[in-house]
Amino acid sequence: MPPTGSDPGRDEIKSRIQGLIDSSEVLVFSKSYCPYCVKVKDLFKQLNVKCNVLELDLMDDGSHYQDTLLEMTGQKTVPNVFINKTHVGGCDKTLQAHQDGLLKQLLDGESYDFDLIVIGGGSGGLACSKEAALLGKKVMVLDFVVPTPRGTTWGLGGTCVNVGCIPKKLMHQTALLGTALQDARNFGWQFEETVKHNWETMKTGVNNYIGSLNWGYRVQLREKSVNYVNSFAEFVSPHKIKATNRRGKETFHTAAKFVLATGERPRYLGIPGDRELCITSDDLFSLPYCPGKTLVIGASYVALECAGFLAGLGLDVTVMVRSILLRGFDQDMANRAGEHMEDHGVKFLRKFVPTSVEELEKGTPGRLKVTAKSTETDEVFEGEYNTVLIAVGRDACTGTIGLDKAGVIVNKKNGKIPVNDEEQTNVPHVYAIGDILEGKWELTPVAIQAGKLLARRLFGGATLKCDYVNVPTTVFTPLEYGCCGLSEDKALEVYGPENIEVFHSLFWPLEFTVPGRDNNKCYAKIICNKQDNDRVVGFHYLGPNAGEVTQGYGAAMKCGMTKDQLSNTIGIHPTCAEIYTTMEVTKSSGGDIAAAGC
């Protein structure tokens, strides 16, 4: 205990404090009456760790010590804890360090290689790692793409950039341009050349752009001093991972905290020929040849999006559906999107599941025979296609990264990881973000937001958590479907039929009128909670530019948008989005919702 009763200079007190820090295994600056200080002192008692405790309220110059500690650490409050010369912080940070295993590490005199290791170089993992590095932490990112059965692989950036949102939207745009060419003649454009599509030109352009993104991500990590390693990561103990590169070379790395951001990969069917002869979305976007006559197996958003743009390129496309379209989405909207696809040439084979795929002829593409059985009768279907695309869902990439060695609990049925509202797993120092989370949205912007906010909470003292409610999204089917909030079925389940009012309308975009197509095929509806001032709890839009329309209304829903507010907003004419400012017909009324004109 330093002498008291004097008023020494600031430098002398600073020297005394530094001497205590250097000579004490555990040093706690405390106040005898403070309940938070009592918590910390009790923790060390439970751990059988002897502490050097200074009760500042019992020292004549305690206030000077406290002022100097503020200068030295940026913290004026007590308790103020140091372990083996390392500043831990106050009560919350000390208790959290104990949960994370960091306290044991400091007491044992151990040191980790990194403050944070992120496993997975997709959008969420990159966002989290860059944010942590900006906050001054030593960060490593490990990313490794296991090749598909067809040998397809890709660069840094994850599913969205390489085999998801980005190439999907660009190929969807390719199909929209084909429709625009057809419309152009009706607007007076004259061209005599035969218009045809070149798969190779599109594929090269798309992949060149993706390559530029891959390079950009590597540059960003380097600029922020994030250690990027192109290796497969696997836990060997709670704080240690093994990294294996393409040549099989193994290295080992430790970290105080880990973030799992491994994402998902397409699911296969488990039938003869699926892995050997079929492709998935992981293969389609870099396929070196036009797929030709294509069977798409599945009714997920990936299935319908891929089927839509392939048909838009002029290909013969069939979708094999086991049960319903777009499970998890509003079924009224899903069926309308499917009907539009069917009206424009996409064939649907409903209530069938495949049983085998056989090769009839090799080639680029070759010929395949698909056998399927009905889910309702004894009927058997056989068909020949050039390409079979499987899009029946995705599996979390959590089964081979040694989570059992870290003690992380995983849902054995789907590989998803349960977390609390701060993305923390059952192991306090291991967190998870993105598509692998149990019960959360599988969307890139959600993973990015969660990753940034997680890093700020872990290393920046922030408290803001990711909000998983009212997340807007869009399915890029030929007629795009955007939504935010509850589906109609879910709203009825949550609030009851008597408390829900659905306003809806068909509409005809002005740009469709001159070509004379899709009259009253676009559809809009909002689902309102009558018990809460007709607050909009579900927003749904089927029409052009759905993502752009839904993004704005998604922000309005975050602000608590009501039906009256929509009705009192002046629309922008002539646009599709203005339909929500003039919508008056309710489903319950049974009134006519067809649009007659402007």
N, C-alpha and C positions, 0 to 999 in steps of 0.2 A: 504494500500500500504506500503510495507516495505521500510525502508530508503534506499536511493541510494547514490552514490558518494563514497562509501567505498569499500574496497576489503576484505571482511570478509573471514574467513576460510571456507573450504568445509563443515565441520560439522555444522557450524553456519547456512549456507544457507540451508542445508538439514533439520535442525531443523525448520527454518522459513517455508520452503515448507510444511513440515509435519503439522505444526501448521495451515497453510492455508487450507490444505486438511481436517483436522479434524474440522475446524470451518465453512467451506463453504458448502452450499447445492450443488451449482454448481460452479466449479472453472475451468477457461479456461486460460491456458498459451498461449498467442497469440503474433502476430506481427501486427502492425497497417496496414501495406501495403500488407499483405498476403491475396490473394483472398479465400484461403481455410478456413482461420480463419474467414473471413467475412461471409462465408456460414454457419459456425457453430454458430456464434453469431446471425445471422439472424434467424436461426432455433429456438433458445431459445427465441428470441423476439416474433416469431409467436406463440410459446407455452405459452407466457406470464410467462416465468420463468426468475427470476432475477439471473444474473450471477456475480460472482466476477472475473473480467478480469484483467490479468496482461499483459501489452504490453511490451514484453521483449526488443524490439528495442528502447523503450523510457526510459529504465532503464540503469544506468551506469554499473551495474553489471549483466545485462541481460544474457550475455554470460556464466557467472558462474552459473546462474540458469539453463540455458539450459544444461550445462555439468552435473550438479547434477541430473537433471531430467533423463538424459540418464542413469546415474548410478542407479537411483531408479526404472525406468520403462522399460529400454531397448529402449526407444524412444527419439530421439533427436529433431525430426521435430516438428513443430507446425501446427495446434493447438494441444495441449495436454490437454485432458478433464478429469476431475474427477467429479463424482456425488455421494454425500453421502458417501465419503471416498473410493469409488470404481473407479479404473482407467478404463476409457472407451477407450481412445486412440485418434487417429487423426480424420481428417474430414470424411474419408470413413467409418471408424468404428462407428463414432457417427451417421452418416446418416443411416447406416445399422441398428444400434441399435434402431433408431427411427422407421424404417420400420418393424423391428421384434417385436416391442412392448417392447423391453428390456429397452428402455429409460424411458418409462412410469413406468415400474416396479421399476427402480432405483429411479426415482423422487418421487414415492409414498412410497418409503421405503419398498416395498414388497420383498420377496425372494421366489424363486422357489425351489422345492425339487431337481430337476435335471437340469443340463445344457442341456441334450438331452434325449428324450424318443424315442425309436425305436419301432414301432408297427409292429411286424412280425419277426419271428426267422428263416427265410430262409437264403439262401446263401448271398443275398444282405444285409439284416438287420444285420446279424452277422458280416459281413465284416465292415460295417459302424460303428457298436457299438464298436467293438474291436479297430478300428483305432482311434475313438474319445477318448476312455479310455487311449490309449497309449499317446495321446496328453494332458493327465492330466485332462480330463473332467469327471464329475460325470454323469454316464450313466445308464439308465434302458432299458431292452429289455422285451417286453411282447409278448408271443407267446401262442396261443391256437388253437388246431385243433378241429374244429366242426366235430363230427363223421359223416360218410357217412350214407345214408339211410340203408345200411347193417350193420352199427355199427362199421366200420373200423376206427381206429385212429392210431396215431403214435407219435414219439418223436420229439425232437428239431432238426432242420436242414432244414425244409421246403420240398417242393415238390421234388426237384432234388434228395436229399439224400434218402428220404423215399419212394416216389412213382413215381419217374421220372427217371432222367439220370442214377443213380447208379444201381437200380435193373433192369432197362431196358437193360443196356449194359451187365450186368451179365447174364441175361436170353438170350440175343442175342448171347453171347459167348457160352452158353449151346447148342444152336442150331448149331452154327458153329462147335462145337466139334462133333456133330452128323454127319455133312457132312465130317469132317476130318476122322472119323472112316470108312466111306464108301470109301473115297479116299485111306485110308491106305492099303487096300488089293491090290490095283493096284501098290503100292510102295513096295510090298513084305511082308507086315505084315500079319501073319497068326494067326487067332484066331477062335476057334470053338464055343465059348459060344454064346448063343443068346443075342444080345445086345438090352437092353430096357432101357427106362428112368424112373426114380423114381421122381415124382413131389415133394413128401414130403422132400426128401433129398436135392433137389435143393432149395426149398422154405426155409428150415431151414438154410442152408448155407448162402443164400442171406440175410435173416433177421438177422442172428447172426452178420454178417458184418455190417449191417445198425445199429444194436444196439450198436456196438462198436463206430460207428461214432457219434451217439446221445450222448453217454457218453463223448466222446472226446470234443464235442462242449460245454457241460456244464462245463467241467474242464477248458477249455480255457477262458470262460467267468469269472469263479471264479478267475482264476489266474490273469486276467486283471482287477479285481474289478468291473466288470459290474454286476449290479443288475438284475438277471434274474427272471422273474415272469411268471409262467404258468397260465395265466389268459387272459380272453377276454377283450380287450381294447375298450373303447367307449368314444368319446369326450362328455363332458358336458358343456364346454365353450372353448374359443380359446386356453387357456393355461392349461386346466385341463382335465384329463381323469378319467373315472371310470373303475376299473379292477375287473372282476367277475371271481372267480375260479370255479372249478367243483362242489363244494358244494353250490354255490350260494352266497358265502361271498363276499361282496363288499369293496374295498378300493379305495381311491382317491389319485391321484398324479399330481403334476404340473411340468412343464418344460419350459425353455426359448425357446427351439426349439424342433420340432418333425420331424421324418422321417417315412413316410408311406412305408412299405415294406410287404404288406399283401398278395401279390401273387394272384393266381387264383385257381379255382376249376373246375372240369369237368361240362359241361353243360348237362342237361337232355333234353328229347325230348318233354315233355308235352303231352304224350299219355298214355292211360290206361296201367298200368303194368310196366312202365319204372322204377320208383323209387322202387317199391316193389319187382320186379323180376329180374331186370337187374343189372349188375355191371359196374363199370368204371375202369380206370387205378388206381384210388385210392384204389380199392379193389383187383385187380388182383394179385399184387405182393406178397400179404400175404394170398391169397386164400388157405384155409386149405385142398383143394382137387383138383385133376386134373380137369380142366374145361370140358374135353371131346369135343364133337362136338360143335363148337363155331361159332356163327354169330357175326361178328364185324360190327357195324353200324357206318359209317363215312369213310372219305378218307383223314383225317389229317395225319400228320407224326406219331402221337400217334397210330392211327388206323392201319397204314401200318406196323409200327414197331412191335406192339403186334401181329397182324395177322401173320407176318413173323416168329417170333420166336415160336409161338404156332404151326404153320405148321412144323417148323423145328424140333419140338419135336415129330412129327408124328401124330398130331391131324388133324381131318377133319375141315377145316376152310373156311368160306365164308365171303367175304367183300361186304356189301351193300353200293353202291355209289350213292349219289343223283345227282352229276353233274361231277366234275373233280377230279383228284387225286392231292393231295399236293397243294392246292390253295396257291398262293403267291410264289411258287417256279417255276423254269423254267419248262414249260410244256413238252418240248421235253424230258428232263431228267426224269421227273415224270412218263411219259408214258413208258419209257424204264424200269424204276424200276418196274412198275406194270406188264409189260409184262414178266419180269424175274420171278416175283412171280407166275404169272399164269402158266408159263412153268413148275414150280416146285410144282404144285399141289394146290395153293390157288385159290379158285373159286371167281369170281367177279359177283355180281348181280348189273348191272348198270341201272341207271335212275329209281331207286325205292326209296321210302321213307316208313318207317314203320308207321302203323296206330294203332297197338295194340300188346301187348304181354300178353299171357295167360298161366297160369300154368296147365299142364296136369298131372304132377306127381311130388311129393316132392322127395327130395333126395340130395345126395352130389356127383355128381350133380343130379338134377332132369331132368324133360322134360318140355320144353316150346314150345308153338306154337306162331309163329310170322306171323302177317298179314301185308302186304305192298301193296302199290299201285304204279303204274307207274307214272312218272312225264310227260309222253308224250302221253299215251293212256289210255283206260279204264281198262287195264289189272290189275288183282289182283293176288298177290302172297301169298301163304301160305307155311310155312316150319316148321319143328320141329328141335329143337336144345337142347343141354344140358345147354349151357350157352350163354347169349347174353351180349356182351360187347359194351357199348356206348362210342364212341370217336368222337364226332361231334364238338369239340371245348371246350373252357374254358371261364369262366366268372370271371371278376375281383372281388375280395373280398373287395368291398368298400361300399356296400349298407347298412351295419348294424353297422358301426363304428362311427356314429354320425358326419359325416363330415359337415353336415348342421350346427351343433352347433359351429363348428370351422370356418364356412364361406368358406370352400374349394369348388371350382367349380368342378363338375364331369360331364362327358359326359353321359347323361341320357340313351342313346341308348345302350352303352356297358359297362358302369361303369368305363371306363378309366379316368385317371386324366391328363389334359393338364398341361404341365410344360414348363418353359423356358430352355435355354441351360445350366442352372446350376441346373436343377432338382427342381427348386423352383415353388411351386404352386402359385395361385393368392393371397394366404395369406403368407406374407413374412417370417414368422417364421415356416412355414410348408413345408416340402420337400417330394418328392416321388421318389422311385427307383424301378427297376425291371419290372415284367410283367404287372403291373397296369398302366404303362405310356402310354399315347396316342401316337400312331405312332412310337413306339420304338420296338427294338428286344425283343422277349420273350425268352431270353437265360440266363442261370445261370452265365456264365463268364461275361456277360455284366452287370448284376446286381452287381456282386462282384466288378468289376472295378469301376462302378458308385458309389457304396457305399463307397469305400476307398477314391476315389478322392473327393467326397462330404465332408467327414469328415475332410480331409486335408484342403479344402477351408474354411470350417466353423470355424475350430479351430486351424489350423496350419499356416495360412497366405499364403497357396498355391493358385495358379491360374489355374492349369491344369484342363481341363474339359474332361469328358468322350467322346470319339470319336465313334460315332454310324455309321460311314461310313466304308464300306469294312470289315464287321464282318464275319469271316469264320464260317461255321457250317456244321454239318453232320447229315443226316437221316440214322439211323441204320436199314434199310431194309435188307433182306437177301443178296442182292448185294448192298453194301452201296453207298450212294449218298452224296458227299461233294461239297460245293460251296462257293464262295466268290464273292461279287460284284453283278452286275446286271444280271438278267435273260436275255435271248435273246430277248424276247418280250419287256421287259422294255428298253433295250438298243436301240432297233429299235425306240421305242417311244421317248426316250430322244434325241438321236443323229440323227435319220433319217436313212433309209435303205442305202442311198448313202454314208454315212459316217462310216458304220460298216462293218468289215470283220470278218467272223467266220471261224476259223481253227478247224478241227475236225478229229477224227480217232477212229475206233474200235480197240480193242486190245485183246489179249489172254494171260492172266497171265501164266507164266511158270509153276506155281504150278497146273494149271488146265489142262496142256497138257497130262500128263501121265494118269490121270483118264479119260481123254477124255470128259470133260464137259465144257459147256458154251463157245464154240469157237466163238469168235467175238461177244460176248454179252456185254462185258465191253466197255465203251465209254468215250471219253475225248473230251472236246472242250474249246476253249478260244474265247472270244468276244473282238475284238480290235477296238479302235477308230482311224480311218484313219487320222483324222484331228490333232491328237496329237501323231504323231510318232508311230502309232500302239500300243499305250498304252493299256494294258489289263484292261478292265473294267468289265469283267465277267469271272470267272473261274469255270468250272464244271467237275466233275469226278464221274464216276459210276464204281465201282470196289472194290476189297478187300482193307481193311485198309484205307478207305477213309478219316477218321479223321486225321490219321497220315500224309497222303499226303497233304491234304488241309491246315493243320496248317502251313506247311512250305511255301507253295505258298501264303498263306494269308499274311505272313510277307513280302514276296517279293512284293505283291501288295501294301502294305503300303509304300514301297520304290519306287513305280512308275514303276513297271516292264513293259517292252515292249516286243513285239514279237522278235525283234532282240536279246535282252538280253537272252531270252529263247533259241533261236536257237544257240547262241554262248556259251551256258552253256553245258559242257560235261555231258552227262547222266551217271547214275550208272547202269551198266548192270549186270545181267538181272533183272530189276525192272519194276513195273508198272508206277512209277512216271516219268521214263525217256521218256515216250511217248510225254511229252510236249516239249522236247528238239529236237524232230525229226518230229514234226507235220508240214506238208506242204500243205495238201489238204484243199481248202476252200469250204465252202458250195456253194458259188456262182458258182464255177467251175463245180459242179456236178461230180467231180472225185470219183473214187473208194476209199473207206476208209477201206476196209477189210484188216486185218493183215495177211500176208502169212507165217510169222515165225519170228525168231530172226533177 
